[in-house]
Amino acid sequence: MSAIDNFGLILRELRKLRGLTQDDLASRTGRSLDAVSQWERGVNWPNFETLIRLSDALDVPVESFFNQVKRPEDRIRNETEARLLIKDLTDNDLVVAVEQLRALAKRRSN
């Protein structure tokens, strides 16, 4: 899967996890429905200004669109959802979540 395909998949997953339609995202970014569709299908890339608008509209950092290159689709979907869930945790709940992840990682390495 190419980087542009990964970008499109991540964008689509973030949009869906936020409960938005392509039309909603187009409205929030001031771009056309066709543009959003092309980004999600890996036909075109948004420019930098639009990346910032997408980041704001989806309430994620810009790097969220790029740090999952060359991973299976299910893995991208799960990592994207985990990032969104982590963002909303309290500090205490985040500590618990990290401890659980460490335990899972340790079990996997044994």
C-alpha positions as CSV (number, residue, x, y, z in Angstrom):
1,M,0.0,0.0,0.0
2,S,1.4,3.4,-1.0
3,A,1.8,6.4,1.3
4,I,-1.1,8.2,-0.4
5,D,-3.3,5.1,0.0
6,N,-2.4,5.0,3.7
7,F,-3.2,8.7,4.1
8,G,-6.6,8.1,2.5
9,L,-7.3,5.1,4.7
10,I,-6.3,7.0,7.9
11,L,-8.4,10.1,6.8
12,R,-11.4,7.9,6.2
13,E,-11.0,6.1,9.6
14,L,-10.6,9.3,11.5
15,R,-13.7,10.8,9.8
16,K,-15.8,7.7,10.5
17,L,-14.6,7.5,14.1
18,R,-15.7,11.2,14.5
19,G,-19.1,10.2,13.1
20,L,-18.7,12.6,10.1
21,T,-19.8,12.1,6.5
22,Q,-17.6,13.2,3.7
23,D,-19.9,16.1,3.2
24,D,-19.5,17.1,6.8
25,L,-15.7,17.0,6.5
26,A,-15.9,19.0,3.3
27,S,-18.0,21.7,5.0
28,R,-15.6,21.8,8.1
29,T,-12.6,22.3,5.9
30,G,-14.0,24.6,3.2
31,R,-13.2,22.0,0.5
32,S,-15.5,20.2,-1.9
33,L,-17.1,16.8,-1.4
34,D,-15.2,15.6,-4.5
35,A,-11.9,16.7,-2.9
36,V,-12.6,14.7,0.3
37,S,-13.5,11.7,-1.8
38,Q,-10.3,11.9,-3.8
39,W,-8.2,12.1,-0.7
40,E,-9.8,9.1,0.9
41,R,-9.4,7.1,-2.4
42,G,-5.7,8.0,-2.7
43,V,-6.3,9.9,-5.9
44,N,-4.9,13.3,-4.7
45,W,-3.1,14.8,-1.7
46,P,-4.4,17.8,0.2
47,N,-2.1,20.8,0.4
48,F,-0.5,21.8,3.7
49,E,-3.2,24.4,4.5
50,T,-5.8,21.8,4.0
51,L,-3.9,19.3,6.2
52,I,-4.1,21.9,9.0
53,R,-7.9,22.3,8.3
54,L,-8.3,18.5,8.4
55,S,-6.4,18.3,11.6
56,D,-8.6,21.0,13.2
57,A,-11.8,19.5,11.8
58,L,-10.9,16.0,13.2
59,D,-9.2,17.3,16.4
60,V,-6.0,15.4,15.8
61,P,-2.4,16.4,15.2
62,V,-1.3,16.7,11.6
63,E,1.2,13.8,12.1
64,S,-1.7,11.5,12.7
65,F,-2.2,11.2,9.0
66,F,1.3,10.0,8.4
67,N,2.7,7.9,11.2
68,Q,1.2,4.6,10.1
69,V,2.9,3.9,6.8
70,K,3.1,0.3,5.5
71,R,0.8,-1.3,7.9
72,P,-2.2,-3.6,7.3
73,E,-5.6,-1.9,7.1
74,D,-6.9,-3.4,10.3
75,R,-3.8,-2.3,12.2
76,I,-4.2,1.3,10.9
77,R,-7.8,1.3,11.9
78,N,-7.0,0.0,15.4
79,E,-4.1,2.4,15.9
80,T,-6.1,5.3,14.8
81,E,-9.0,4.5,17.1
82,A,-6.5,4.0,20.0
83,R,-5.0,7.4,19.4
84,L,-8.4,9.0,19.6
85,L,-9.4,7.1,22.7
86,I,-6.2,7.9,24.5
87,K,-6.6,11.6,23.8
88,D,-9.8,11.6,25.9
89,L,-8.6,9.7,28.9
90,T,-8.0,11.3,32.3
91,D,-4.4,11.4,33.5
92,N,-5.2,8.5,35.9
93,D,-6.9,6.4,33.3
94,L,-4.0,7.0,30.9
95,V,-1.6,5.6,33.6
96,V,-3.7,2.5,33.8
97,A,-3.9,2.2,30.0
98,V,-0.1,2.4,29.7
99,E,0.4,-0.2,32.4
100,Q,-2.0,-2.5,30.5
101,L,-0.2,-1.9,27.2
102,R,3.2,-2.7,28.9
103,A,1.8,-5.9,30.3
104,L,0.5,-6.9,26.9
105,A,3.8,-6.0,25.2
106,K,5.7,-8.0,27.9
107,R,3.5,-11.0,27.4
108,R,4.1,-10.8,23.7
109,S,7.9,-10.6,24.0
110,N,8.0,-13.7,26.3
